[in-house]
Amino acid sequence: MPRGAVATALANLASAGVVGIRERPHVFAEDLEQIMRMPQGAVQIAPLLPPVQALAERLLRLPETEVLLKADLDIYGQVKTAVAGGG
């Protein structure tokens, strides 16, 4: 991973009109509808698929997963904090 990659990714996300997290999909949908001037309920939220969730849980048990996803998890944590704080 190039030095500064996390900061670059966060800067790109900060310039986006709307950013969402999986724990609050309805907030993302509502924000997107408002920005796009769409009627309420126009953005459909995809359900979590049990096979995908099961695979994710298996992958999380592998020690290599944390190494491979370290930057992604860092970005996600910072976005989650910003979304929770309304920033």
Kinemage of the C-alpha trace (Angstrom):
@kinemage 1
@onewidth
@group {chain A} dominant
@subgroup {mainchain}
@vectorlist {calphas} color= white
{ca met a 1} P 0.000 0.000 0.000
{ca pro a 2} L 1.504 3.342 -1.007
{ca arg a 3} L 2.211 5.823 1.752
{ca gly a 4} L -0.692 8.215 2.184
{ca ala a 5} L -3.204 5.888 0.528
{ca val a 6} L -5.647 6.022 3.459
{ca ala a 7} L -5.496 9.819 3.583
{ca thr a 8} L -6.067 9.986 -0.181
{ca ala a 9} L -9.058 7.661 0.063
{ca leu a 10} L -10.550 9.702 2.906
{ca ala a 11} L -10.041 12.930 0.956
{ca asn a 12} L -11.845 11.389 -2.027
{ca leu a 13} L -14.724 10.269 0.186
{ca ala a 14} L -14.896 13.718 1.796
{ca ser a 15} L -15.500 15.249 -1.625
{ca ala a 16} L -18.428 12.912 -2.340
{ca gly a 17} L -21.957 14.272 -2.086
{ca val a 18} L -23.108 11.338 0.003
{ca val a 19} L -21.306 8.477 1.748
{ca gly a 20} L -22.994 5.645 3.584
{ca ile a 21} L -22.175 2.740 5.845
{ca arg a 22} L -23.818 -0.653 6.015
{ca glu a 23} L -25.091 -0.124 9.560
{ca arg a 24} L -27.228 2.830 8.393
{ca pro a 25} L -28.367 2.088 4.829
{ca his a 26} L -31.597 4.059 5.198
{ca val a 27} L -29.662 7.245 5.986
{ca phe a 28} L -27.642 6.789 2.798
{ca ala a 29} L -30.779 6.118 0.753
{ca glu a 30} L -32.554 9.183 2.132
{ca asp a 31} L -29.535 11.420 1.535
{ca leu a 32} L -29.128 10.124 -2.018
{ca glu a 33} L -32.821 10.635 -2.755
{ca gln a 34} L -32.611 14.192 -1.485
{ca ile a 35} L -29.478 15.044 -3.489
{ca met a 36} L -30.892 13.464 -6.649
{ca arg a 37} L -34.358 14.968 -6.035
{ca met a 38} L -35.932 11.541 -6.139
{ca pro a 39} L -39.168 10.585 -4.405
{ca gln a 40} L -38.902 9.090 -0.951
{ca gly a 41} L -38.468 5.324 -1.184
{ca ala a 42} L -37.044 5.428 -4.711
{ca val a 43} L -33.656 4.067 -3.613
{ca gln a 44} L -33.994 0.412 -2.749
{ca ile a 45} L -31.744 -1.095 -0.100
{ca ala a 46} L -30.296 -4.473 -1.003
{ca pro a 47} L -30.730 -7.047 1.747
{ca leu a 48} L -27.741 -8.778 3.290
{ca leu a 49} L -27.462 -12.141 1.590
{ca pro a 50} L -26.951 -15.042 4.043
{ca pro a 51} L -24.307 -16.824 1.885
{ca val a 52} L -22.290 -13.608 1.585
{ca gln a 53} L -22.601 -12.977 5.325
{ca ala a 54} L -21.496 -16.556 6.066
{ca leu a 55} L -18.458 -16.168 3.799
{ca ala a 56} L -17.543 -12.861 5.442
{ca glu a 57} L -17.699 -14.459 8.875
{ca arg a 58} L -15.417 -17.302 7.729
{ca leu a 59} L -12.940 -14.879 6.161
{ca leu a 60} L -12.819 -12.758 9.319
{ca arg a 61} L -11.489 -15.772 11.225
{ca leu a 62} L -8.403 -15.932 8.985
{ca pro a 63} L -5.380 -14.028 10.323
{ca glu a 64} L -4.459 -12.945 6.786
{ca thr a 65} L -7.729 -11.079 6.427
{ca glu a 66} L -6.769 -8.353 8.875
{ca val a 67} L -3.458 -7.788 7.097
{ca leu a 68} L -5.144 -7.581 3.692
{ca leu a 69} L -7.948 -5.310 4.856
{ca lys a 70} L -6.095 -3.119 7.365
{ca ala a 71} L -6.361 0.060 5.284
{ca asp a 72} L -9.979 -0.658 4.345
{ca leu a 73} L -10.896 -1.181 7.980
{ca asp a 74} L -9.122 2.043 8.923
{ca ile a 75} L -11.043 3.977 6.261
{ca tyr a 76} L -14.334 2.339 7.253
{ca gly a 77} L -13.777 3.168 10.926
{ca gln a 78} L -13.101 6.812 10.154
{ca val a 79} L -16.109 7.080 7.830
{ca lys a 80} L -18.302 5.400 10.451
{ca thr a 81} L -17.153 7.926 13.053
{ca ala a 82} L -17.818 10.827 10.691
{ca val a 83} L -21.279 9.523 9.757
{ca ala a 84} L -22.192 8.950 13.411
{ca gly a 85} L -21.136 12.516 14.216
{ca gly a 86} L -23.045 13.944 11.271
{ca gly a 87} L -19.804 15.107 9.649
